[in-house]
Amino acid sequence: MKTILCFTVILFFLGTSTQLAQVPKNYDSVSVFLKNYEKNNFIFNPSLIQSISITQERPKRTSYPASEVAGDIGRVGLDFLFIMLFDEEAVTTVESIEVDWVLSNLINCKDPGDDWNLQIFAKGNQIKDLFFSEKHVWWERGATGIILQQKDTISRFVLFLSPDMDTIIEKMDPGNLENRKIDIMQDFNKTFEQGSLFFWDIDFAIIGEFRGNNFSALASENAGKFWIFKNGKVQAILEQPKKPVFSATKKSEEWSLLIRREDQNDALDYLRLSMLYYYFRAKF
């Protein structure tokens, strides 16, 4: 009798454990390995996309005002933007001048069809004489940008530094602010099983459009997270290491990217969007 009872208890325990193991999480986790900060090369597991590297070019002068890109980029052609680029060597005398910069960057994937061209427009200054040249980007004034894939514009956005959270929520999804906060907090707890972003200071935010949807991404170093939103609803969270390394070094790191399960069709986009955190964080 005792043997039968013990066997029954074991079966019950195994059955309960199996049921618990089969309960799906509301998100899927992707490991992001940065093997070498000097090479900007990221490896992913599972291999939704084998690897991504970031190529960053030096700022170039443009006569197109950086502050007007966000409003005008929908009206002017892409050819116009690229034709208007000027070489910084145009400065021939010793001077410090305020300029509009364009920073061209590539998010490189194994398949060239997945590559993104990241164009950032920002204000800054340049000091130049016959012997040296210094370039400065005034990130504190914000920036505007576009993302191109195979020459098609898939995103337009604006960069904000140290933004006010209420303002950001209003820009993400205009409407009743307090109700939106409650909805976001409940969604964080239900879907991602973690606390809200409202507990943390936001270091920078990217807000705009992406593939025809409202898009935003918020970064907090204290929280160690980069939250990616679509239409006011969090879709992915990049979780940084406890002690992230931001300087050029051969030390490797492992991050985790949590992706909302019902949005798995867009997983490759979220992998590439998570690279925006690394790109902007390295700038200031």
N, C-alpha and C positions, 0 to 999 in steps of 0.2 A: 504493500500500500504506500509506504514511504517512497519507494522507488518510482511508482507511477506518479505520485504527487510531485516529486523532484523533476521528473521528465516533463510533466505538464508545465511547471514553472519555467523550465528552460525553453520550451517551445513558445510560451507566452513572451518571454524576454526577447527571443530571437525574432519573433513575429513583430513585436513592437519596435525593435531596433531597425528591422527592414523597412517598416512603414515610415519611420522617421527619416531613414536614409533616402527614401524615395520622394520625400516632400521637396519639390523644386524651390530653389531660391528665386526671388523676384529679379535677380540680376545675374549676369555672367561675368566672371572675373578674367581679365587678361593680364598676364605678367609682362611688364615692359622692362627690358634689360638695357641699360646704358653701359656698354662695356668700357668706353674710354671717352671722357669728356673732351679730350683734345680732338677727337675725330667726329663727334656729333653723330654717332651711328647707333640706332636703336634696334634691338632684336625683340620679337614678340613670341609669346607662348601662351595659349595655342597660336599656331601660325596662321591667323586670319590674313595677315600680310607679312611676308617673311622679314622684311627690314625696312627702316626708313632712315635716311640721313638728311641733314640740313646743310645746305650751302648758303653762306651769307656773304654778300658783296658789300663793298664800301659805299657810303652815301655818295650820290651824285646830285649835282644841282639841277633844278628844274625851274622854268619860268612860270609854271602853273602853280598858283597859290595852294599850299597844302590845306589851308583852312576851307577852301572852296571845293575840294575834291568830293567830300561827302554829298554835297548838294548838287554838284554838276556832273558827277560821273555817270549818272543815268542818262544825261542828255548828249554828252560828247562821245565820240567813238574812241575805242581803245587805241586806234592808230594815232589819234591826236595826242593822247597822253604820252605815248612812247616817242613820237616825233619831237615833242617839246623838250626832251631831255638834253641837257647841256653838260659838257665836260667841265669839271671844276677848274681845269687849267686855264679857263678864261680869266681868272684873277691874275693879273700881271704885276701889280704893285703891292707894296707892303700895306696891308689894311685888315681890319676886322669888319666883316659885313654880315648882316642878317640875310639868311638865304632860306629857300624852301628845298628840302632834301627829298629824294626818293630813294628808298632802300629796296633793292631787288633781291629776293631770296627764293631758293628752290627747296621744296620738300620732295626729296627724291625717293622713289619706290623701285622695287625690282622691275615692275612693268612700267615703262615710260608713260603708258596711257593713264596711270594712276598719279602721276606727278602733279604737284601744285606749284604754281608761280605766285609767290606772295609779294605784293607791291605795297610798301608802307610810305605814306607821305607825311612828313613832319617838318616843323620849323627848327631852325638852329642857326649856327654861325660858323664862319670859316675865317681863320687867320692864316695869311699866306704872304711869303716873300719869295725871293729867288732861291732860298736855301731850305725852307721848310714849309709845311702846311699842316694845320690842325683843324680837325672837323669836330663839331659838337652838335648833338641832337638834343633839343629841349623837350625831353619826354614829359616833363611836368606840365607842358601846355597841351598834352594829349596828342593824338595822331589819328589819321584815317588810313584805311587800307582796303585792298581788294584781293580776292583769291581767284586765280585763273586756273582752269583745267582744260588743256587742249584748246587754248585761246578763247574759251567761253568763260564769262564772268559768272561764278557760282556764289560769290559772297561779297558784300560791302559792309564795312563796320567802322566803328569809332572806338578809340582807346581812351579810357579814363583812368587816372591815377588816384588812389585813395578816395574812391567815390562814397557818397552818402548812400546808405542802404535803401532808405525810403525812395530816393530819387531813382535808384537803379531798378527797384521793383516796379515803379511806375513806368519806366521806359521798357522794361521787359514785357509787361502785360498791363496796359492801362485799365483802370477799373477801381473797384473798392480795395484800397490798400490793405486794410486790416484783414479782410476776408482772404485776400491773396496770400498774406503771410501765414494765416492758419492753414490754408490749403497746401502751401509749400512745406510747412513743418510736418503735417500729417503724411504727406507724400514721402518725405525723407525717411520717416520712421517706418512706414509700411513697405515701401519698395526697397530702400537701401539699408534699413535696419540701423540707422545712425541718427545722431542729433542734427539740428538745423544749422544752416549757415549764419543765422542771425546772432549766434553767440560769438562771432569772430569779426575782426576788422578785415576789410577787403583791401588788398594792396593794389589790385588793378582789375578792371572789368573791360570786356570787349562786347559791344552791343551793335547789332545790325541785322542784316538779312543773310540767310543761307539757303540756297536752293528754293527760294520762294517762301520760306518760313521765317518768322521772327526768331532771332538767334542771340544768345548771350553766353558769356563764359566769365566766371568770377574766380579770382585766385586769392588765397590767404595762406601766407607762409606759416603763421602761428597755428592754423588748423592743419596745415600740411595737405591742402586739397585744392583742386581745380575743378569747379562745377560747370558742366556744360548743359545749357537749357535750349529747348526748342518750344516755341509758342508758350513760354512761361512755365514749362514743366521740365524738371531736371531729367536728363536722359543718360548722362554718364558722369562719373566722378573719377578723376585721376588722383590717387592717393600717393603722396610722396614718401620717401624714406624718413625715418625719425630724425636722422641727421643728414640732410641733403648737402651735397657738395656742389657749389656753384662756380668755383674757380677752375681754370684749366688744369687738369690732372689726369693721370692714367687710372685713377681709382674708379671702380665700377659701382653701379647702383642698381637696385631693383625697385620698380614702382608697381602699383596695381591699378588697373583701369576697370572700374565697375560699369557695366553697360546694361541699361534697362532691357529686360528680356524680350518684351514685346516689340522692341525696336531693333532687333538684331539685323534686319536688312540694311540698316545704316551703320553697322559696326565699323566698316572701313573708314567712313567719314569721321567717326568719333576717334578712331586711332590717330588720324591725321590732325584733327582739331586739337587733340591733346598735345600735339607738338607745338601749338601756339604758346602754351604755357612756357615750355623750355625756351622758345625764341624770345619772348618778351621779358621773361625773368632774367635772362642773361644780359639785358640791355641796361638795367638800372638796379 
